[in-house]
Amino acid sequence: PYQVSKDGKYSGTPDDMWAFTSRDPGRDFNAATMFAAASRALKGYNDELANRALKQSKRLLKEATELMEKAAQDNNRRGRNAGGNISANLQLYIATGEQQYLDNFNAGLWPSLERNVNMSIMTALDAIPYMDAEYKEKLRPYIEKYKEYVVSLENENPYAVPIGLGNWAGGGQIVSFGTTVCYASMYYPDIIDKSHAYKAAEWQFGRHPYHNYSLVAAV
């Protein structure tokens, strides 16, 4: 088999078997976000691993950004990957305090919220503890717009949640919805009522069509 060194290089023999997979900027952005957040959690506990995680986060963000720039002008693909890019820059700013990541975060966040408030609203909420009061006030109109979406779900189905038709019975989408509502109600209780978050929990624990089985596989 082959081995991977600390700098990410592979070594092995000519007879090795290899598995080739596609390179997806969206997954790289997600990994960069994860590594940056992990580097903070590891700092002071395993500094060597924390530094390696931060290094890989910066590398993946750089490479994913370059891949996006080389990609064909596919608006749908760019839209799908925009959220990951914003999240990665936020987490790297929190981890390093470097202005470049904050600038990239702000450059991507507000246009993304204008295009589709649902796409980046959770990332915008994640940033509140690390931003000033002006940021939170600037975000307020988008929370009000998000509330319109939350309330509109009451007319979509009896459960008032965004029912997905994809993998895992759309459970992941509803978990994300519940998490977003939870943080939105925490930071803007005058706009978003926390009761909406309980609807997502009820769905996961059995209040959904066809059967009353829980969709919770792990905690």
C-alpha positions in Angstrom: 0.0 0.0 0.0 1.0 3.7 0.1 1.8 6.1 2.8 0.9 9.8 3.3 3.5 12.1 4.8 2.8 15.1 6.9 3.1 17.5 3.9 0.4 15.5 2.1 2.7 13.6 -0.4 2.1 10.0 -1.3 4.8 7.3 -1.5 4.7 3.7 -2.5 5.6 1.1 -5.1 4.7 0.9 -8.8 2.4 -2.0 -8.1 0.2 -0.1 -5.7 -3.5 0.1 -6.3 -4.9 3.6 -6.5 -8.4 4.9 -6.1 -9.1 8.2 -8.0 -12.0 10.4 -6.9 -13.3 13.6 -8.3 -12.2 17.0 -6.8 -15.1 19.0 -5.6 -14.4 22.6 -4.4 -17.6 22.5 -2.3 -16.2 19.5 -0.3 -12.8 21.3 0.0 -14.5 24.4 1.4 -16.4 22.2 3.9 -13.1 20.5 4.9 -11.4 23.8 5.3 -14.1 25.0 7.6 -13.9 21.9 9.7 -10.1 22.0 10.0 -10.1 25.7 11.0 -12.7 25.1 13.7 -10.8 21.9 14.9 -7.6 23.9 15.1 -9.1 26.1 17.8 -10.5 23.2 19.7 -7.1 21.4 19.7 -5.1 24.5 20.6 -3.6 24.0 24.1 -4.4 20.3 24.0 -2.4 19.1 21.0 -0.7 22.1 19.5 1.1 20.1 16.8 -2.2 18.7 15.5 -3.8 22.1 15.8 -1.1 23.7 13.6 -1.4 20.9 11.1 -5.2 21.4 10.9 -4.8 25.1 10.4 -2.2 24.6 7.7 -4.5 22.2 5.8 -7.5 24.5 6.2 -5.5 27.4 4.5 -4.3 25.0 1.8 -7.8 23.6 1.0 -9.4 27.1 0.9 -6.7 28.3 -1.5 -6.9 25.3 -3.7 -10.8 25.3 -3.7 -10.8 29.0 -4.6 -8.5 28.4 -7.5 -10.6 25.5 -8.7 -13.7 27.7 -8.6 -11.9 30.4 -10.6 -10.9 27.9 -13.3 -14.3 26.2 -13.5 -16.7 27.0 -16.3 -19.2 29.8 -15.7 -21.8 27.7 -14.0 -24.0 29.9 -11.8 -25.6 26.9 -10.1 -22.3 25.4 -9.1 -21.0 28.7 -7.9 -24.1 29.2 -5.9 -23.8 25.8 -4.2 -20.2 26.4 -3.3 -20.6 30.0 -2.1 -21.8 29.1 1.4 -18.8 26.8 2.0 -16.4 29.5 0.9 -18.0 32.0 3.3 -17.9 29.6 6.2 -14.3 28.6 5.6 -13.2 32.3 5.6 -15.2 32.9 8.8 -13.6 30.0 10.7 -10.1 31.0 9.5 -10.7 34.6 10.6 -11.8 33.3 14.1 -8.8 31.0 14.2 -6.2 33.5 13.0 -7.6 37.0 13.4 -6.2 37.8 9.9 -7.9 40.6 8.1 -7.9 38.9 4.7 -10.3 36.2 5.9 -12.6 38.8 7.4 -12.6 40.8 4.2 -13.4 37.6 2.2 -16.2 36.7 4.6 -17.9 40.1 4.3 -17.4 40.2 0.5 -19.2 36.9 0.1 -21.8 37.0 2.9 -23.9 40.0 2.0 -24.4 39.2 -1.7 -25.2 35.6 -0.7 -27.9 36.8 1.7 -29.3 39.0 -1.0 -29.5 36.1 -3.5 -31.0 33.7 -1.0 -31.3 34.4 2.7 -31.6 30.7 3.5 -28.2 29.8 2.0 -25.9 31.7 4.4 -28.0 32.8 7.3 -26.6 30.1 9.7 -23.1 31.2 8.9 -24.1 34.8 9.4 -25.4 33.9 12.8 -22.3 31.9 13.7 -20.3 35.2 13.2 -22.2 37.3 15.7 -20.0 36.5 18.8 -16.9 37.6 16.8 -18.3 40.8 15.3 -19.4 44.2 16.6 -22.8 45.6 17.3 -23.0 47.2 13.8 -22.7 43.8 12.2 -25.6 42.4 14.2 -27.8 45.4 13.4 -26.9 45.1 9.7 -28.0 41.5 9.8 -31.4 42.3 11.3 -33.3 42.9 8.0 -32.2 39.5 6.8 -33.5 37.9 10.0 -36.8 39.5 9.3 -36.7 38.2 5.8 -35.9 34.7 7.1 -38.9 34.9 9.5 -41.1 35.4 6.4 -39.8 32.0 5.2 -40.2 30.3 8.5 -43.8 31.5 8.8 -44.6 30.6 5.2 -43.9 26.9 6.0 -47.1 26.8 8.1 -48.9 27.1 4.8 -46.8 24.5 3.0 -47.5 21.4 5.2 -49.1 20.6 8.6 -45.7 20.2 10.2 -44.4 23.7 9.3 -40.9 22.4 8.4 -39.1 22.3 5.1 -39.8 18.8 4.0 -37.0 17.4 1.8 -37.3 14.6 -0.7 -33.7 13.7 -0.9 -31.6 11.2 1.1 -32.3 10.3 4.7 -35.9 11.4 4.3 -34.7 15.0 4.2 -33.8 14.8 7.9 -30.5 16.7 7.5 -32.3 19.6 5.9 -34.8 19.8 8.8 -32.0 19.5 11.4 -30.3 22.5 9.8 -33.6 24.4 9.8 -34.1 23.7 13.5 -30.5 24.7 14.3 -30.8 27.9 12.4 -34.1 28.8 14.0 -32.6 28.1 17.4 -29.7 30.5 17.0 -31.9 33.1 15.3 -34.3 33.1 18.2 -31.3 33.3 20.6 -29.8 36.4 19.0 -33.1 38.0 17.8 -35.8 36.9 20.2 -38.0 39.8 19.2 -38.1 38.5 15.6 -37.9 34.7 15.7 -39.8 32.7 18.2 -38.1 29.6 19.6 -41.3 27.6 19.2 -40.4 27.0 15.5 -37.3 25.0 16.6 -39.5 22.5 18.4 -41.3 21.7 15.2 -38.1 20.4 13.7 -37.5 18.3 16.9 -41.0 16.9 16.7 -40.5 15.9 13.1 -37.2 14.0 13.9 -38.7 12.2 16.9 -41.7 10.9 15.0 -44.3 13.5 14.0 -44.1 12.9 10.2 -46.2 11.2 7.5 -46.6 7.4 7.0 -45.3 6.3 10.3 -44.3 7.6 13.8 -40.8 6.1 13.8 -38.0 8.4 15.0 -35.6 9.5 12.4 -32.8 10.0 15.0 -30.0 7.5 14.4 -27.4 8.9 16.8 -26.9 11.7 19.3 
